[in-house]
Amino acid sequence: MNGQGKKPVTTDTIGAIATPPGVGGVGVIRVSGPLCTRLAEQVLDTLLQTRRAHFAHFLDAQGQVLDSGIAILFSAPASFTGEDVLEFQGHGGPQILQMLMSRLLSLGVRPARPGEFSERAFLNNKLDLAQAEAIADLIASGTEASARAAQRSLQGVFSDQVNKLQQELIDLRVFVEAAMDFPDEEIDFLTDSDVLERVTQAGERLRALLGQAQEGQRLRDGINVTITGQPNAGKSSLLNALAGRDSAIVTEVPGTTRDVLREHISLAGLPVHVADTAGIRESKDPIEAEGVRRARASLASADLALLVIDASEPLDSQLALRSEVPPNIPCIEVHNKIDLTNGKPLLDEAGLRVWVSAKTGQGLERLTGLIKNSVGAPTGEGGSFSARVRHIDALQRTLEHVTGGHQQLEKFNAPETLAEELRLAQKALGEITGEYLPDDLLGAIFSSFCIGK
């Protein structure tokens, strides 16, 4: 589906409770579609002026008061969805909201699907797909940095960079195709190094945007950190120290942890999903053996491994566990229990080693800094924006096409191939903002949104 071929928005009117389930001081019902003006006349005891808040009574079919609160009518196209939108802001009791919602349904309103309001905003060109996704990211953000990044995406920071790059690819493609269509004209890019230079520059800007998007994706999704090591090295103590609470049971008995324990924490604004695993060793105990198997599975899917080493025990046998960490995953050696050896907190950033005491907290600040540096964690400042895995994939495919076109022109003097690669790059890049996107993927994206948003 391309941007000029979006499906027309249906003419039905949708509605949903927009506030979370449960009891609250205020509850909001949102309605969008052509019935909004008539609904206001039938449900309210007050005539509404567009874009003005009115105190009103919400009435049932017999004219009895269901609730009282604020009603606002937004006339198309000056609304979130681009359609007429009516909002009821009443009391937050679930029964009250359901009674009002039932009244609206009886008057022709259809229950909204998850994300359908945002989907209509996209289809009516009120925002692009990256901005629509940023709404869900903003709602789900777990740290201040991720919330600010999502807000920047919602304001169009990410989309603006994508659109500029796309226009650059379009201009370059037009130039190349014009040179092929009019060979007798003075458009001789085959002898003009400017074309190769422009393709090179486009590739460099794509790499820079890809790096920013990868940072934004880490801010949105966080990183997965697995704590591993021999039994009784202090892995659970380290988890508790990082989490700031007693999440895992800590005893002097080796092998206490049998399953994977998970904690979600924030390290200076970066969401981190920490998994404490069973100590890796051979065991005839079937429960402990299953715990070791799960520990290895957690390592295989981690973004970063923390190999916890007991500083009061011999080193060689413990370092042998490095072979359990997949070679493509960064691994930090955490030399724990320096409180038992009269050691001092130390940091070897180049060698990814740090000396700490999970019991006293010594060296933990150095460890958290090393964790962030080792995964290229974003700062959450400046131009950071929220991004998703699908955005990363689209940018990587765009870069592959641009790089491939550059190679074809440089090595084989093949302008036709360059033009085709630029077309494919433009299409891949357009997937981010929704200019080119399969309908089934569009439905999958909005189905993950909240109902009422």
N, C-alpha and C positions, 0 to 999 in steps of 0.2 A: 504494500500500500504506500503510495507517495503522498506528499503533503498537499497536492492539488486534487487528490482523489480520495479524501477522507469520506467515510460514510456519512450521509446526512443524519443529523440528530433526529431521533424519533419525536413524534408529537405528543407522546404521553407525558404525564406529570408524575414525578417521583417524590418520595418523602422518606424521612428517616429521623430517628432520635439521634442527635449529633453528640450528645454528652455520654460519658461512660456509664455502664450499668451500675446501679447502686443508688443510695440515698445521698442527695446533695442539696445545697442551698438553691441552686439554679439548674434547670433542665432546659435544653434547647431542642426544638424540632425544626428541621430545615426542609423546605419544599421547593422544587424547581420544575418549571414547565408552564404551559399556556393557561392552566386552570388557576393560577395563583390569585389573580384579581378577583375572580368569582368566589374562590375559597374564602378570601378575606371578607367579602360581603356576607357570606353565609355563616361563618364561624365567629366573627367579631361583632361587638356592639358599637364599633366606632369605624368611621370611614377613614381609610389610610391615604396619606399623601406619600408619594414615592420618596424613598431615601430619608424618611423622617421617623423617629421612634415615637410610638404612641402607646400610652397605657390603655389597656382594653380588657374586657372580660371575654373569655373563650367559652362559647356556648355549645350545648349539645343540640340534637335534632328537635327537642321540645323547647328550646330557648332557655334552658336552665344553665346556670354557670358551672362549668367544669373547673375553671381555674382563672386566675387573673395574672396579668404580667405585661410584658412589652412585646409589641408586634411591629415588624419592619418589612416594608415592601420595596424590593429593588427591581426596577423595570429594565427589561432587555434594551440594549446590550450591556448596560452599565451594571453588571453583576458578576459574581464569581464564575458562574457557569456560562454567561452570555445569554441566558434566558431570563424570564421573569423568575424572581426568587422571593419566597416569603419565609420569614423566620418568626417563630414563637418562642419567647423566652419566659418561661413560667417557673413554678416551683419544681424542685428536683426529685420528687417522689416517684418511684417507678410506676406505681399504679396511676398516678395523675397523668404522667406522660403517655402511658399506654391508652388511657381513656381518650385523650386528645388525638393520639395517632389513629385509633379506631374510628373516631369521627371523621378524620380526613380520608381514610381508606373508603369509608362509606360514600364519600362524595367524589370518588373517581381517582384518588391518588393511588399509585402503585408503589409497593415497598422498594426502596432503592437497593441495588446490588452493592457489595463492597466497592468503594472507590468510584461509584458511578457519577457523583458530582464532579470529581476531578476529571473523569473521563470526558464528560460533557464540556468542561472548560477547555480541555485539549482539542476536542473535535470542533469547538467553536472558535478556535484560535485565540483564546484568552491567555494561554501559556503553552509552551512546548512540552515535550515529553520529559525532558530532563528536569524542568521546573516542577512538573506534576509529581515526579518521583521524589523531588526534594521536600515536598509537603509531607509525605509519609516518613521520610528520613528525619525531618524536624520533629515530628510527633514522637518518633521512636528514639530520638537521641538520648544517650545515657550520660554524656559529659558536656560541659560547657563548650569545649572546643568543637565537638561534633555538632552541637546545636548551631554554633556560629557558622560552621562550614556549610551546613544544610541551608541556613538562611542566605548565605552568599549564592548558593546554587539556585535557590528560589528567586533571588533577585536577578538572575541571569548571567552571573559571572562566568560559569562554565559554558553556557550556551553561546555567549558572545564570542568566546575564543574558538569554539567549534565552528560557528558561522563564518568567522573571519578566515579560518583555514579552508573551509569549504569554498568560499568565494575565490580564494587564491588558487585552488585546484581547478575551479571552473574556468578562470581566466587563462590558466596555463593550457588547459585542454582545448579551449577555443582557439588559441594561438596555434597549437600543434595541428588541429584539424583544418584550420584555414590554410596553413602552409601545404597540407596534402591536397586540399581541394582546388587550390589555385597555384599550381607549380610554376606558372609563368610570371607570377607576381613576385615582387621583391620581399618575399617572406622566406628567407633561406635560413631556417633554424639549424640545418645540418652543419653549417659552417659557423654557427653563432654559439659561442660557449655560454651565452647568457641563458639559454634554455637549461643546460645542465646545471648552471649555477642556481637558477630558480627552483629546479627540482630538488637540488641539494638543500637549499634553504627551507623548502617546504618540509623535507624530511627532518631537519633539525628542529623546526618548530613543533612538528608532530611528536618527536621524542620528548621535548620539554613538556608538552601538554600531557603526554602519557605518564611522565614522572609525577606531575601534579595530580593527575587522576588516581594514580596508585596510592599516593599519600592520602587523598580524599577517601579512597575506599578503605584504607586502614583506619581512618578516623571514624568512618561509619560502622564498619564491621568489627574493628579491633583486631588483635593478634592472638593466636593460640600458643600458649606457653606450656610445655610439659616438664614437670619436675621428675627427674629420674636419679637413680643411684642405688647403692647397696642398702640392704635393710639397716635401720638404726643409724643412718647417716645424718638424720635431722631433716628429712624432706617435709614431713608434716609440720614440723616446727617452722620451717621456712614459709610454707603456705600460710600458716596462721600469722606470721610476722608480716607478710605482704598484704594479707587481707585485713589485718588490724583487729582480728577477733579469733576466738577458738573454734575454727571450722572443723579441724581434723583432731581426732583423738591422738594424744601423744603419751607414750609410755616408754619404759626402758626395755620392753620386750621387743626383740627384732621381729619384723613381719606383722606389725599391728595393722597396717593398711593392707586390705585385701582387694578393694575395689578402687575405681578411679573417682576421686573426689574433685569437684569443680567449684571454683570461685570466680566471680566476675568483679574485677576491681578496676580502678582508674589510677594510672600512673601519670601524674602531671597532665591530665586531660586525654590520655590515650586509653581507650578501652582495652583491657587485657583479660583474656579468659585463661585462667591458670588451672592446670590439672595436676593433682598430686597422685602419684601412681605407686603401686606396690614395688617394694625393693626387688631388683632383678637378681635372681639366683635360681639354681636348680632346686626343686622341691618335689617331694613325693606326696605332699599334702595336696589333694585335688583342688581345694578352694584357693590355696596360695598359688598353685600352678595356673589357675584361671586368671588370677589377679596379675600374674607376670605376663600372661598372653595379652591381657587388656592394656598393660603398661606399654608393651611393644607396639600395639595398634595405635595408642595415643601418640607415641613418638613418631610414627609414620605419617601422621596427619598434622604434626605441629609446625608452626612457623619458627619456633625457637625452642631449644632444649636447655634446661638447667641441670647440669650434672653435679649433684651434691656430693661432696667428698668430706669425709670425717677427718678433720685436720689432726685429730689425736691418734689416728690409726695409720698403719703403713700405706703408702701412696700407690705403689705399683699395681696391686690387685684392683684397686678402685678405678684407676685410669683405664684399665682394660675394658671397662664398660663403655668407653667412647665408641667402640666398635658396634654397639647397639644403636647408636644414633645414625640415621641415614646420612650419607655424605653430603647431600644437598641442603641439609638443615643446619643453620648456625648453632653452635653449642658453647655455652658459657660454663666454665668450671667454677663452681661455688664452693670454696674451701670453708666449711662450716666448723663451728665449735672452737673458735679461736679463744673463747673464754676459758677453755680447759688447757690451753697451751701457752697462756700469757702472751699470745700474739697480738698484733695490731692490725687494724683494718688496712688492707692494701688493695691496689687496683693495677692490673696489667691490661690496659685497654687493647693494646695490639695483640696480645695473646688470648684475649677473652677469658681472663682469670680474675677472680676477686676473692678476698678473704673477709669473712663476716662471722658474726655470732647471731644466729636467729633468736637465741635466748635473750640476749641483752640489747639487740638492735644495732650493734656496732657494724658499720660497713654497709648497711642496707641502702643508704642513700647512694653510695657508689654503685651498688648492684642495680638499682632502678635506672640510674643514668646509663649504665652499660646495656641494659635491656633495650632501652629506647634507641640508643645509637646503633646497636647491632642489627636492628630490623629496619633502620632508616625511618624511624618514627617522625611524623610531621610535627611541626611546632604549633599548628593551630593558629598561626598569625598570618597577617598579610593577605595573600590571595588564595588561601586554602579554600577548597570547596568540596562538597560531598559528591562522591561518585560510587558507582556500583560495578560489580563484576562484568555485567554486560557492556558497560561503557569501556572498560579496559579491553575487553575482547574486540570491540568495534575499532578502537584506536590502534590496536596491534595489527588487525587486518588492513586497516588504512595504511599504516606504515609499511607493511609487507608489499602492498601494491605499488606504493610510491617508490620504494627501494627497488622492486623488480623492474619498474618502468625505467628508472635511471640506469640500471645495468644493461637493459636491452638497447637503450639509445647509445650508451657509451661504448659497449662492446660490439654490437651488431648493427649500429646505425639503423634501428628499426623504429621509425616514428609511429607506425600503425600500432605496434605493441605498446608503446608509451601511451598513446591516446586511449587504448582499451584499459590499461592499468589505471590511468587517471580516472576513467569512468567508474571502474570498480571501487577505487579509493573514495570517490565522491559519494557513491551509494553507501559504502560501509560507514562513512562519517555521518551521513544523514540519518542512520539508525539511532544515533544518540538523541537527537531532538525529535525524532518521530517522523521525519520527512519521508524516509523509506523504512517501513516496518511491516512484517507480516501481521495479519489480523489476529491470528491465534496468539502471537507473542504479546500483542497489545492487551488482549483479554487477560492473559496470565499476569501481566504487570499490575493492572488495576485491581485484580481479584485479591491481591495481597494487602490492599488498603483497608482502613477502617470503614465500617458502615457509617454513613453520614458525612464522609469526607470525599 
